[in-house]
Amino acid sequence: MTAALISSAAAFAAEPVSMVQNQFDQVKVFPNPWRADRNASPLVTIDAIPTNSTVKIYTTSGHWVKTLPVNGTQALWDLTNDHGDKVASGIYMYVITANSDKKVGKIAVIR
């Protein structure tokens, strides 16, 4: 039985794998981490967003921080919450939604 498993695994490994490009493959977030001592501008850019997307920022505990306006294929976060208050140092999650697909990532803020 072991020889059959090895033979089966070798045949599977030899099959070509086709990569399907995801609509979020090109998304970039910069600067990340954002550091007050290294970044003069208080902006984080989320770039190469699919058209007709929404971008929301959350804390790691799941609390909504802000919904970002998307301009073309880019969204800028000014490191404030929905009330205009500066966010604290920490890790934040971004969620990009396009159609029924989602991409989740992290942004670090060091004040």
JOWO-V869341 format. One record per pair of residues at least 6 apart in sequence whose C-alpha atoms are under 7 Angstrom apart, sorted by the first residue. I is the first residue (numbers start at 1). J is the second residue. D is the distance in whole Angstrom. If there is no record, write none. Layout:
# JOWO-V869341
I | J | D
I | J | D
This chain:
# JOWO-V869341
23 | 50 | 7
24 | 49 | 7
24 | 103 | 7
26 | 48 | 6
27 | 46 | 7
27 | 47 | 6
27 | 48 | 5
27 | 49 | 6
28 | 46 | 6
28 | 47 | 5
28 | 48 | 7
29 | 45 | 6
29 | 46 | 5
29 | 47 | 6
30 | 44 | 6
30 | 45 | 5
30 | 46 | 7
31 | 44 | 6
32 | 107 | 6
32 | 108 | 6
33 | 107 | 6
33 | 108 | 5
33 | 109 | 6
34 | 108 | 6
34 | 109 | 5
34 | 110 | 6
35 | 109 | 6
35 | 110 | 5
35 | 111 | 6
36 | 110 | 6
36 | 111 | 5
42 | 78 | 6
42 | 79 | 6
43 | 76 | 6
43 | 77 | 5
43 | 78 | 5
43 | 79 | 7
44 | 76 | 6
44 | 77 | 5
44 | 78 | 7
45 | 75 | 6
45 | 76 | 5
45 | 77 | 6
46 | 74 | 6
46 | 75 | 5
46 | 76 | 6
47 | 73 | 6
47 | 74 | 5
47 | 75 | 7
48 | 73 | 5
48 | 74 | 6
49 | 73 | 5
49 | 74 | 6
50 | 73 | 6
50 | 98 | 7
51 | 72 | 7
51 | 73 | 6
52 | 98 | 6
53 | 96 | 7
53 | 97 | 5
53 | 98 | 5
54 | 70 | 7
54 | 96 | 6
54 | 97 | 5
54 | 98 | 7
55 | 67 | 6
55 | 68 | 5
55 | 94 | 7
55 | 95 | 6
55 | 96 | 5
55 | 97 | 7
56 | 66 | 6
56 | 67 | 4
56 | 68 | 6
56 | 94 | 6
56 | 95 | 5
56 | 96 | 7
57 | 64 | 6
57 | 65 | 5
57 | 66 | 5
57 | 67 | 6
57 | 92 | 7
57 | 93 | 6
57 | 94 | 5
57 | 95 | 6
58 | 64 | 4
58 | 65 | 5
58 | 92 | 6
58 | 93 | 5
58 | 94 | 6
59 | 65 | 7
59 | 91 | 7
59 | 92 | 5
59 | 93 | 6
60 | 91 | 7
60 | 92 | 6
60 | 93 | 6
65 | 81 | 5
65 | 82 | 6
66 | 81 | 5
66 | 82 | 5
68 | 75 | 6
68 | 76 | 7
68 | 77 | 7
69 | 75 | 6
79 | 86 | 6
79 | 87 | 6
80 | 86 | 4
80 | 87 | 5
81 | 87 | 6
89 | 109 | 5
89 | 110 | 5
89 | 111 | 5
90 | 108 | 6
90 | 109 | 5
90 | 110 | 7
91 | 106 | 7
91 | 107 | 6
91 | 108 | 5
91 | 109 | 6
92 | 106 | 6
92 | 107 | 5
92 | 108 | 6
93 | 104 | 7
93 | 105 | 6
93 | 106 | 5
93 | 107 | 6
94 | 104 | 6
94 | 105 | 5
94 | 106 | 6
95 | 102 | 7
95 | 103 | 6
95 | 104 | 5
95 | 105 | 7
96 | 102 | 6
96 | 103 | 5
96 | 104 | 7
97 | 103 | 7
